[in-house]
Amino acid sequence: MAETFKPGDVVRLKAGGPKMVVEYVQDDRKLACVWFLEGNTKRDLFPGECVETPPAKEA
């Protein structure tokens, strides 16, 4: 994982999509993230290599 993420960091998938918040890091490689979609809370695990920090103007 090129970037190091920690709980509370705002991230998004490199392929695009909504901003997400890192809840915890699992096995030093997967990020448990939470985000909101149409008023519903969503959660999933993502490989750290697949997310990035959004530009400051979007964070």
mmCIF file as Biopython writes it, N, C-alpha, C and O atoms, coordinates in Angstrom:
data_model
#
loop_
_atom_site.group_PDB
_atom_site.id
_atom_site.type_symbol
_atom_site.label_atom_id
_atom_site.label_alt_id
_atom_site.label_comp_id
_atom_site.label_asym_id
_atom_site.label_entity_id
_atom_site.label_seq_id
_atom_site.pdbx_PDB_ins_code
_atom_site.Cartn_x
_atom_site.Cartn_y
_atom_site.Cartn_z
_atom_site.occupancy
_atom_site.B_iso_or_equiv
_atom_site.auth_seq_id
_atom_site.auth_asym_id
_atom_site.pdbx_PDB_model_num
ATOM 1   N N  . MET A ? 1  ? 0.865   -1.162 0.000   1.0 0.0 1  A 1 
ATOM 2   C CA . MET A ? 1  ? 0.000   0.000  0.000   1.0 0.0 1  A 1 
ATOM 3   C C  . MET A ? 1  ? 0.909   1.221  0.000   1.0 0.0 1  A 1 
ATOM 4   O O  . MET A ? 1  ? 1.702   1.407  0.923   1.0 0.0 1  A 1 
ATOM 5   N N  . ALA A ? 2  ? 0.799   2.044  -1.019  1.0 0.0 2  A 1 
ATOM 6   C CA . ALA A ? 2  ? 1.668   3.202  -1.140  1.0 0.0 2  A 1 
ATOM 7   C C  . ALA A ? 2  ? 1.371   4.237  -0.063  1.0 0.0 2  A 1 
ATOM 8   O O  . ALA A ? 2  ? 2.291   4.743  0.579   1.0 0.0 2  A 1 
ATOM 9   N N  . GLU A ? 3  ? 0.092   4.557  0.141   1.0 0.0 3  A 1 
ATOM 10  C CA . GLU A ? 3  ? -0.304  5.498  1.184   1.0 0.0 3  A 1 
ATOM 11  C C  . GLU A ? 3  ? -0.650  4.720  2.439   1.0 0.0 3  A 1 
ATOM 12  O O  . GLU A ? 3  ? -1.087  3.571  2.372   1.0 0.0 3  A 1 
ATOM 13  N N  . THR A ? 4  ? -0.454  5.349  3.572   1.0 0.0 4  A 1 
ATOM 14  C CA . THR A ? 4  ? -0.853  4.739  4.832   1.0 0.0 4  A 1 
ATOM 15  C C  . THR A ? 4  ? -2.125  5.431  5.304   1.0 0.0 4  A 1 
ATOM 16  O O  . THR A ? 4  ? -2.158  6.651  5.460   1.0 0.0 4  A 1 
ATOM 17  N N  . PHE A ? 5  ? -3.166  4.641  5.529   1.0 0.0 5  A 1 
ATOM 18  C CA . PHE A ? 5  ? -4.434  5.188  5.957   1.0 0.0 5  A 1 
ATOM 19  C C  . PHE A ? 5  ? -4.708  4.771  7.389   1.0 0.0 5  A 1 
ATOM 20  O O  . PHE A ? 5  ? -4.222  3.741  7.858   1.0 0.0 5  A 1 
ATOM 21  N N  . LYS A ? 6  ? -5.500  5.593  8.080   1.0 0.0 6  A 1 
ATOM 22  C CA . LYS A ? 6  ? -5.865  5.300  9.465   1.0 0.0 6  A 1 
ATOM 23  C C  . LYS A ? 6  ? -7.344  5.613  9.656   1.0 0.0 6  A 1 
ATOM 24  O O  . LYS A ? 6  ? -7.934  6.320  8.839   1.0 0.0 6  A 1 
ATOM 25  N N  . PRO A ? 7  ? -7.952  5.097  10.722  1.0 0.0 7  A 1 
ATOM 26  C CA . PRO A ? 7  ? -9.356  5.391  10.974  1.0 0.0 7  A 1 
ATOM 27  C C  . PRO A ? 7  ? -9.621  6.895  10.983  1.0 0.0 7  A 1 
ATOM 28  O O  . PRO A ? 7  ? -8.857  7.677  11.550  1.0 0.0 7  A 1 
ATOM 29  N N  . GLY A ? 8  ? -10.719 7.274  10.343  1.0 0.0 8  A 1 
ATOM 30  C CA . GLY A ? 8  ? -11.097 8.677  10.261  1.0 0.0 8  A 1 
ATOM 31  C C  . GLY A ? 8  ? -10.676 9.354  8.973   1.0 0.0 8  A 1 
ATOM 32  O O  . GLY A ? 8  ? -11.183 10.429 8.651   1.0 0.0 8  A 1 
ATOM 33  N N  . ASP A ? 9  ? -9.750  8.746  8.220   1.0 0.0 9  A 1 
ATOM 34  C CA . ASP A ? 9  ? -9.321  9.336  6.952   1.0 0.0 9  A 1 
ATOM 35  C C  . ASP A ? 9  ? -10.458 9.287  5.937   1.0 0.0 9  A 1 
ATOM 36  O O  . ASP A ? 9  ? -11.228 8.327  5.901   1.0 0.0 9  A 1 
ATOM 37  N N  . VAL A ? 10 ? -10.556 10.327 5.117   1.0 0.0 10 A 1 
ATOM 38  C CA . VAL A ? 10 ? -11.521 10.369 4.024   1.0 0.0 10 A 1 
ATOM 39  C C  . VAL A ? 10 ? -10.805 9.851  2.777   1.0 0.0 10 A 1 
ATOM 40  O O  . VAL A ? 10 ? -9.724  10.327 2.431   1.0 0.0 10 A 1 
ATOM 41  N N  . VAL A ? 11 ? -11.414 8.874  2.109   1.0 0.0 11 A 1 
ATOM 42  C CA . VAL A ? 11 ? -10.828 8.263  0.918   1.0 0.0 11 A 1 
ATOM 43  C C  . VAL A ? 11 ? -11.912 8.092  -0.147  1.0 0.0 11 A 1 
ATOM 44  O O  . VAL A ? 11 ? -13.099 8.295  0.110   1.0 0.0 11 A 1 
ATOM 45  N N  . ARG A ? 12 ? -11.479 7.722  -1.326  1.0 0.0 12 A 1 
ATOM 46  C CA . ARG A ? 12 ? -12.411 7.308  -2.373  1.0 0.0 12 A 1 
ATOM 47  C C  . ARG A ? 12 ? -11.692 6.300  -3.257  1.0 0.0 12 A 1 
ATOM 48  O O  . ARG A ? 12 ? -10.463 6.233  -3.266  1.0 0.0 12 A 1 
ATOM 49  N N  . LEU A ? 13 ? -12.458 5.524  -3.992  1.0 0.0 13 A 1 
ATOM 50  C CA . LEU A ? 13 ? -11.860 4.570  -4.904  1.0 0.0 13 A 1 
ATOM 51  C C  . LEU A ? 13 ? -11.134 5.310  -6.020  1.0 0.0 13 A 1 
ATOM 52  O O  . LEU A ? 13 ? -11.595 6.358  -6.472  1.0 0.0 13 A 1 
ATOM 53  N N  . LYS A ? 14 ? -10.017 4.780  -6.461  1.0 0.0 14 A 1 
ATOM 54  C CA . LYS A ? 14 ? -9.274  5.393  -7.561  1.0 0.0 14 A 1 
ATOM 55  C C  . LYS A ? 14 ? -10.119 5.421  -8.822  1.0 0.0 14 A 1 
ATOM 56  O O  . LYS A ? 14 ? -9.927  6.286  -9.676  1.0 0.0 14 A 1 
ATOM 57  N N  . ALA A ? 15 ? -11.049 4.490  -8.950  1.0 0.0 15 A 1 
ATOM 58  C CA . ALA A ? 15 ? -11.935 4.435  -10.114 1.0 0.0 15 A 1 
ATOM 59  C C  . ALA A ? 15 ? -13.069 5.449  -10.023 1.0 0.0 15 A 1 
ATOM 60  O O  . ALA A ? 15 ? -13.843 5.598  -10.969 1.0 0.0 15 A 1 
ATOM 61  N N  . GLY A ? 16 ? -13.176 6.150  -8.889  1.0 0.0 16 A 1 
ATOM 62  C CA . GLY A ? 16 ? -14.233 7.134  -8.695  1.0 0.0 16 A 1 
ATOM 63  C C  . GLY A ? 16 ? -15.246 6.650  -7.674  1.0 0.0 16 A 1 
ATOM 64  O O  . GLY A ? 16 ? -15.081 5.591  -7.069  1.0 0.0 16 A 1 
ATOM 65  N N  . GLY A ? 17 ? -16.282 7.429  -7.491  1.0 0.0 17 A 1 
ATOM 66  C CA . GLY A ? 17 ? -17.320 7.055  -6.545  1.0 0.0 17 A 1 
ATOM 67  C C  . GLY A ? 17 ? -17.389 8.019  -5.382  1.0 0.0 17 A 1 
ATOM 68  O O  . GLY A ? 17 ? -16.706 9.043  -5.371  1.0 0.0 17 A 1 
ATOM 69  N N  . PRO A ? 18 ? -18.221 7.687  -4.397  1.0 0.0 18 A 1 
ATOM 70  C CA . PRO A ? 18 ? -18.421 8.601  -3.263  1.0 0.0 18 A 1 
ATOM 71  C C  . PRO A ? 18 ? -17.221 8.632  -2.325  1.0 0.0 18 A 1 
ATOM 72  O O  . PRO A ? 18 ? -16.397 7.718  -2.300  1.0 0.0 18 A 1 
ATOM 73  N N  . LYS A ? 19 ? -17.151 9.717  -1.554  1.0 0.0 19 A 1 
ATOM 74  C CA . LYS A ? 19 ? -16.133 9.787  -0.504  1.0 0.0 19 A 1 
ATOM 75  C C  . LYS A ? 19 ? -16.547 8.827  0.603   1.0 0.0 19 A 1 
ATOM 76  O O  . LYS A ? 19 ? -17.735 8.674  0.889   1.0 0.0 19 A 1 
ATOM 77  N N  . MET A ? 20 ? -15.560 8.181  1.226   1.0 0.0 20 A 1 
ATOM 78  C CA . MET A ? 20 ? -15.801 7.200  2.284   1.0 0.0 20 A 1 
ATOM 79  C C  . MET A ? 20 ? -14.900 7.547  3.461   1.0 0.0 20 A 1 
ATOM 80  O O  . MET A ? 20 ? -13.904 8.253  3.303   1.0 0.0 20 A 1 
ATOM 81  N N  . VAL A ? 21 ? -15.249 7.052  4.629   1.0 0.0 21 A 1 
ATOM 82  C CA . VAL A ? 21 ? -14.434 7.237  5.829   1.0 0.0 21 A 1 
ATOM 83  C C  . VAL A ? 21 ? -13.884 5.880  6.239   1.0 0.0 21 A 1 
ATOM 84  O O  . VAL A ? 21 ? -14.624 4.898  6.295   1.0 0.0 21 A 1 
ATOM 85  N N  . VAL A ? 22 ? -12.590 5.821  6.526   1.0 0.0 22 A 1 
ATOM 86  C CA . VAL A ? 22 ? -11.965 4.585  6.986   1.0 0.0 22 A 1 
ATOM 87  C C  . VAL A ? 22 ? -12.404 4.332  8.429   1.0 0.0 22 A 1 
ATOM 88  O O  . VAL A ? 22 ? -12.203 5.178  9.300   1.0 0.0 22 A 1 
ATOM 89  N N  . GLU A ? 23 ? -13.003 3.167  8.677   1.0 0.0 23 A 1 
ATOM 90  C CA . GLU A ? 23 ? -13.405 2.788  10.041  1.0 0.0 23 A 1 
ATOM 91  C C  . GLU A ? 23 ? -12.257 2.086  10.764  1.0 0.0 23 A 1 
ATOM 92  O O  . GLU A ? 23 ? -11.966 2.381  11.923  1.0 0.0 23 A 1 
ATOM 93  N N  . TYR A ? 24 ? -11.611 1.157  10.066  1.0 0.0 24 A 1 
ATOM 94  C CA . TYR A ? 24 ? -10.459 0.459  10.632  1.0 0.0 24 A 1 
ATOM 95  C C  . TYR A ? 24 ? -9.659  -0.177 9.513   1.0 0.0 24 A 1 
ATOM 96  O O  . TYR A ? 24 ? -10.144 -0.316 8.390   1.0 0.0 24 A 1 
ATOM 97  N N  . VAL A ? 25 ? -8.438  -0.560 9.820   1.0 0.0 25 A 1 
ATOM 98  C CA . VAL A ? 25 ? -7.547  -1.233 8.868   1.0 0.0 25 A 1 
ATOM 99  C C  . VAL A ? 25 ? -7.423  -2.680 9.298   1.0 0.0 25 A 1 
ATOM 100 O O  . VAL A ? 25 ? -7.088  -2.963 10.448  1.0 0.0 25 A 1 
ATOM 101 N N  . GLN A ? 26 ? -7.691  -3.595 8.386   1.0 0.0 26 A 1 
ATOM 102 C CA . GLN A ? 26 ? -7.648  -5.034 8.667   1.0 0.0 26 A 1 
ATOM 103 C C  . GLN A ? 26 ? -6.410  -5.650 8.021   1.0 0.0 26 A 1 
ATOM 104 O O  . GLN A ? 26 ? -6.150  -5.437 6.837   1.0 0.0 26 A 1 
ATOM 105 N N  . ASP A ? 27 ? -5.672  -6.389 8.779   1.0 0.0 27 A 1 
ATOM 106 C CA . ASP A ? 27 ? -4.489  -7.098 8.273   1.0 0.0 27 A 1 
ATOM 107 C C  . ASP A ? 27 ? -3.484  -6.183 7.576   1.0 0.0 27 A 1 
ATOM 108 O O  . ASP A ? 27 ? -2.767  -6.630 6.681   1.0 0.0 27 A 1 
ATOM 109 N N  . ASP A ? 28 ? -3.420  -4.911 7.969   1.0 0.0 28 A 1 
ATOM 110 C CA . ASP A ? 28 ? -2.486  -3.932 7.403   1.0 0.0 28 A 1 
ATOM 111 C C  . ASP A ? 28 ? -2.642  -3.721 5.901   1.0 0.0 28 A 1 
ATOM 112 O O  . ASP A ? 28 ? -1.800  -3.063 5.290   1.0 0.0 28 A 1 
ATOM 113 N N  . ARG A ? 29 ? -3.698  -4.260 5.289   1.0 0.0 29 A 1 
ATOM 114 C CA . ARG A ? 29 ? -3.836  -4.131 3.836   1.0 0.0 29 A 1 
ATOM 115 C C  . ARG A ? 29 ? -5.232  -3.751 3.390   1.0 0.0 29 A 1 
ATOM 116 O O  . ARG A ? 29 ? -5.389  -3.087 2.366   1.0 0.0 29 A 1 
ATOM 117 N N  . LYS A ? 30 ? -6.248  -4.154 4.131   1.0 0.0 30 A 1 
ATOM 118 C CA . LYS A ? 30 ? -7.619  -3.868 3.719   1.0 0.0 30 A 1 
ATOM 119 C C  . LYS A ? 30 ? -8.214  -2.780 4.596   1.0 0.0 30 A 1 
ATOM 120 O O  . LYS A ? 30 ? -8.011  -2.748 5.810   1.0 0.0 30 A 1 
ATOM 121 N N  . LEU A ? 31 ? -8.954  -1.892 3.948   1.0 0.0 31 A 1 
ATOM 122 C CA . LEU A ? 31 ? -9.582  -0.789 4.658   1.0 0.0 31 A 1 
ATOM 123 C C  . LEU A ? 31 ? -11.074 -1.044 4.771   1.0 0.0 31 A 1 
ATOM 124 O O  . LEU A ? 31 ? -11.748 -1.278 3.768   1.0 0.0 31 A 1 
ATOM 125 N N  . ALA A ? 32 ? -11.586 -0.997 5.983   1.0 0.0 32 A 1 
ATOM 126 C CA . ALA A ? 32 ? -13.028 -1.071 6.205   1.0 0.0 32 A 1 
ATOM 127 C C  . ALA A ? 32 ? -13.537 0.357  6.105   1.0 0.0 32 A 1 
ATOM 128 O O  . ALA A ? 32 ? -13.145 1.219  6.892   1.0 0.0 32 A 1 
ATOM 129 N N  . CYS A ? 33 ? -14.408 0.606  5.137   1.0 0.0 33 A 1 
ATOM 130 C CA . CYS A ? 33 ? -14.886 1.957  4.881   1.0 0.0 33 A 1 
ATOM 131 C C  . CYS A ? 33 ? -16.396 2.040  5.034   1.0 0.0 33 A 1 
ATOM 132 O O  . CYS A ? 33 ? -17.112 1.056  4.850   1.0 0.0 33 A 1 
ATOM 133 N N  . VAL A ? 34 ? -16.862 3.227  5.373   1.0 0.0 34 A 1 
ATOM 134 C CA . VAL A ? 34 ? -18.287 3.511  5.492   1.0 0.0 34 A 1 
ATOM 135 C C  . VAL A ? 34 ? -18.594 4.753  4.652   1.0 0.0 34 A 1 
ATOM 136 O O  . VAL A ? 34 ? -17.798 5.691  4.594   1.0 0.0 34 A 1 
ATOM 137 N N  . TRP A ? 35 ? -19.774 4.743  3.997   1.0 0.0 35 A 1 
ATOM 138 C CA . TRP A ? 35 ? -20.222 5.889  3.225   1.0 0.0 35 A 1 
ATOM 139 C C  . TRP A ? 35 ? -21.744 5.862  3.183   1.0 0.0 35 A 1 
ATOM 140 O O  . TRP A ? 35 ? -22.374 4.893  3.606   1.0 0.0 35 A 1 
ATOM 141 N N  . PHE A ? 36 ? -22.310 6.918  2.678   1.0 0.0 36 A 1 
ATOM 142 C CA . PHE A ? 36 ? -23.762 7.043  2.632   1.0 0.0 36 A 1 
ATOM 143 C C  . PHE A ? 36 ? -24.220 7.130  1.189   1.0 0.0 36 A 1 
ATOM 144 O O  . PHE A ? 36 ? -23.630 7.840  0.374   1.0 0.0 36 A 1 
ATOM 145 N N  . LEU A ? 37 ? -25.289 6.389  0.884   1.0 0.0 37 A 1 
ATOM 146 C CA . LEU A ? 37 ? -25.840 6.362  -0.463  1.0 0.0 37 A 1 
ATOM 147 C C  . LEU A ? 37 ? -27.355 6.392  -0.361  1.0 0.0 37 A 1 
ATOM 148 O O  . LEU A ? 37 ? -27.969 5.481  0.194   1.0 0.0 37 A 1 
ATOM 149 N N  . GLU A ? 38 ? -27.945 7.437  -0.894  1.0 0.0 38 A 1 
ATOM 150 C CA . GLU A ? 38 ? -29.405 7.596  -0.885  1.0 0.0 38 A 1 
ATOM 151 C C  . GLU A ? 38 ? -29.987 7.419  0.516   1.0 0.0 38 A 1 
ATOM 152 O O  . GLU A ? 38 ? -31.010 6.758  0.696   1.0 0.0 38 A 1 
ATOM 153 N N  . GLY A ? 39 ? -29.327 8.014  1.497   1.0 0.0 39 A 1 
ATOM 154 C CA . GLY A ? 39 ? -29.806 7.970  2.873   1.0 0.0 39 A 1 
ATOM 155 C C  . GLY A ? 39 ? -29.511 6.685  3.627   1.0 0.0 39 A 1 
ATOM 156 O O  . GLY A ? 39 ? -29.921 6.538  4.779   1.0 0.0 39 A 1 
ATOM 157 N N  . ASN A ? 40 ? -28.809 5.756  3.000   1.0 0.0 40 A 1 
ATOM 158 C CA . ASN A ? 40 ? -28.465 4.483  3.638   1.0 0.0 40 A 1 
ATOM 159 C C  . ASN A ? 40 ? -26.964 4.407  3.919   1.0 0.0 40 A 1 
ATOM 160 O O  . ASN A ? 40 ? -26.145 4.875  3.128   1.0 0.0 40 A 1 
ATOM 161 N N  . THR A ? 41 ? -26.625 3.813  5.050   1.0 0.0 41 A 1 
ATOM 162 C CA . THR A ? 41 ? -25.222 3.601  5.400   1.0 0.0 41 A 1 
ATOM 163 C C  . THR A ? 41 ? -24.728 2.341  4.707   1.0 0.0 41 A 1 
ATOM 164 O O  . THR A ? 41 ? -25.372 1.295  4.775   1.0 0.0 41 A 1 
ATOM 165 N N  . LYS A ? 42 ? -23.587 2.443  4.040   1.0 0.0 42 A 1 
ATOM 166 C CA . LYS A ? 42 ? -22.965 1.307  3.345   1.0 0.0 42 A 1 
ATOM 167 C C  . LYS A ? 42 ? -21.596 1.059  3.959   1.0 0.0 42 A 1 
ATOM 168 O O  . LYS A ? 42 ? -20.925 1.994  4.397   1.0 0.0 42 A 1 
ATOM 169 N N  . ARG A ? 43 ? -21.185 -0.205 3.989   1.0 0.0 43 A 1 
ATOM 170 C CA . ARG A ? 43 ? -19.862 -0.582 4.504   1.0 0.0 43 A 1 
ATOM 171 C C  . ARG A ? 43 ? -19.291 -1.689 3.620   1.0 0.0 43 A 1 
ATOM 172 O O  . ARG A ? 43 ? -20.014 -2.541 3.103   1.0 0.0 43 A 1 
ATOM 173 N N  . ASP A ? 44 ? -17.955 -1.643 3.465   1.0 0.0 44 A 1 
ATOM 174 C CA . ASP A ? 44 ? -17.281 -2.711 2.725   1.0 0.0 44 A 1 
ATOM 175 C C  . ASP A ? 44 ? -15.785 -2.621 2.999   1.0 0.0 44 A 1 
ATOM 176 O O  . ASP A ? 44 ? -15.291 -1.633 3.543   1.0 0.0 44 A 1 
ATOM 177 N N  . LEU A ? 45 ? -15.074 -3.683 2.607   1.0 0.0 45 A 1 
ATOM 178 C CA . LEU A ? 45 ? -13.608 -3.733 2.701   1.0 0.0 45 A 1 
ATOM 179 C C  . LEU A ? 45 ? -13.019 -3.494 1.320   1.0 0.0 45 A 1 
ATOM 180 O O  . LEU A ? 45 ? -13.524 -4.011 0.323   1.0 0.0 45 A 1 
ATOM 181 N N  . PHE A ? 46 ? -11.950 -2.709 1.266   1.0 0.0 46 A 1 
ATOM 182 C CA . PHE A ? 46 ? -11.275 -2.424 0.005   1.0 0.0 46 A 1 
ATOM 183 C C  . PHE A ? 46 ? -9.776  -2.585 0.182   1.0 0.0 46 A 1 
ATOM 184 O O  . PHE A ? 46 ? -9.235  -2.205 1.221   1.0 0.0 46 A 1 
ATOM 185 N N  . PRO A ? 47 ? -9.089  -3.145 -0.820  1.0 0.0 47 A 1 
ATOM 186 C CA . PRO A ? 47 ? -7.625  -3.184 -0.756  1.0 0.0 47 A 1 
ATOM 187 C C  . PRO A ? 47 ? -7.093  -1.758 -0.730  1.0 0.0 47 A 1 
ATOM 188 O O  . PRO A ? 47 ? -7.593  -0.894 -1.451  1.0 0.0 47 A 1 
ATOM 189 N N  . GLY A ? 48 ? -6.097  -1.511 0.083   1.0 0.0 48 A 1 
ATOM 190 C CA . GLY A ? 48 ? -5.515  -0.186 0.190   1.0 0.0 48 A 1 
ATOM 191 C C  . GLY A ? 48 ? -5.015  0.357  -1.130  1.0 0.0 48 A 1 
ATOM 192 O O  . GLY A ? 48 ? -4.997  1.570  -1.337  1.0 0.0 48 A 1 
ATOM 193 N N  . GLU A ? 49 ? -4.608  -0.526 -2.027  1.0 0.0 49 A 1 
ATOM 194 C CA . GLU A ? 49 ? -4.102  -0.102 -3.334  1.0 0.0 49 A 1 
ATOM 195 C C  . GLU A ? 49 ? -5.195  0.477  -4.219  1.0 0.0 49 A 1 
ATOM 196 O O  . GLU A ? 49 ? -4.900  1.127  -5.222  1.0 0.0 49 A 1 
ATOM 197 N N  . CYS A ? 50 ? -6.450  0.248  -3.861  1.0 0.0 50 A 1 
ATOM 198 C CA . CYS A ? 50 ? -7.571  0.694  -4.704  1.0 0.0 50 A 1 
ATOM 199 C C  . CYS A ? 50 ? -8.172  2.034  -4.269  1.0 0.0 50 A 1 
ATOM 200 O O  . CYS A ? 50 ? -9.092  2.532  -4.917  1.0 0.0 50 A 1 
ATOM 201 N N  . VAL A ? 51 ? -7.668  2.618  -3.190  1.0 0.0 51 A 1 
ATOM 202 C CA . VAL A ? 51 ? -8.223  3.891  -2.724  1.0 0.0 51 A 1 
ATOM 203 C C  . VAL A ? 51 ? -7.153  4.972  -2.711  1.0 0.0 51 A 1 
ATOM 204 O O  . VAL A ? 51 ? -5.954  4.696  -2.730  1.0 0.0 51 A 1 
ATOM 205 N N  . GLU A ? 52 ? -7.632  6.217  -2.676  1.0 0.0 52 A 1 
ATOM 206 C CA . GLU A ? 52 ? -6.731  7.371  -2.628  1.0 0.0 52 A 1 
ATOM 207 C C  . GLU A ? 52 ? -7.369  8.443  -1.757  1.0 0.0 52 A 1 
ATOM 208 O O  . GLU A ? 52 ? -8.560  8.391  -1.453  1.0 0.0 52 A 1 
ATOM 209 N N  . THR A ? 53 ? -6.568  9.401  -1.369  1.0 0.0 53 A 1 
ATOM 210 C CA . THR A ? 53 ? -7.081  10.560 -0.651  1.0 0.0 53 A 1 
ATOM 211 C C  . THR A ? 53 ? -7.619  11.526 -1.701  1.0 0.0 53 A 1 
ATOM 212 O O  . THR A ? 53 ? -6.902  11.872 -2.641  1.0 0.0 53 A 1 
ATOM 213 N N  . PRO A ? 54 ? -8.878  11.971 -1.557  1.0 0.0 54 A 1 
ATOM 214 C CA . PRO A ? 54 ? -9.399  12.924 -2.539  1.0 0.0 54 A 1 
ATOM 215 C C  . PRO A ? 54 ? -8.634  14.238 -2.467  1.0 0.0 54 A 1 
ATOM 216 O O  . PRO A ? 54 ? -8.073  14.561 -1.420  1.0 0.0 54 A 1 
ATOM 217 N N  . PRO A ? 55 ? -8.598  14.999 -3.549  1.0 0.0 55 A 1 
ATOM 218 C CA . PRO A ? 55 ? -7.956  16.311 -3.501  1.0 0.0 55 A 1 
ATOM 219 C C  . PRO A ? 55 ? -8.556  17.161 -2.384  1.0 0.0 55 A 1 
ATOM 220 O O  . PRO A ? 55 ? -9.730  17.002 -2.050  1.0 0.0 55 A 1 
ATOM 221 N N  . ALA A ? 56 ? -7.773  18.052 -1.810  1.0 0.0 56 A 1 
ATOM 222 C CA . ALA A ? 56 ? -8.198  18.860 -0.663  1.0 0.0 56 A 1 
ATOM 223 C C  . ALA A ? 56 ? -9.492  19.619 -0.934  1.0 0.0 56 A 1 
ATOM 224 O O  . ALA A ? 56 ? -10.298 19.781 -0.017  1.0 0.0 56 A 1 
ATOM 225 N N  . LYS A ? 57 ? -9.717  20.082 -2.136  1.0 0.0 57 A 1 
ATOM 226 C CA . LYS A ? 57 ? -10.925 20.849 -2.428  1.0 0.0 57 A 1 
ATOM 227 C C  . LYS A ? 57 ? -12.174 19.980 -2.392  1.0 0.0 57 A 1 
ATOM 228 O O  . LYS A ? 57 ? -13.284 20.508 -2.322  1.0 0.0 57 A 1 
ATOM 229 N N  . GLU A ? 58 ? -12.016 18.639 -2.439  1.0 0.0 58 A 1 
ATOM 230 C CA . GLU A ? 58 ? -13.149 17.721 -2.393  1.0 0.0 58 A 1 
ATOM 231 C C  . GLU A ? 58 ? -13.330 17.108 -1.021  1.0 0.0 58 A 1 
ATOM 232 O O  . GLU A ? 58 ? -14.405 16.578 -0.739  1.0 0.0 58 A 1 
ATOM 233 N N  . ALA A ? 59 ? -12.327 17.154 -0.152  1.0 0.0 59 A 1 
ATOM 234 C CA . ALA A ? 59 ? -12.374 16.460 1.143   1.0 0.0 59 A 1 
ATOM 235 C C  . ALA A ? 59 ? -13.284 17.061 2.118   1.0 0.0 59 A 1 
ATOM 236 O O  . ALA A ? 59 ? -13.406 16.563 3.237   1.0 0.0 59 A 1 
#
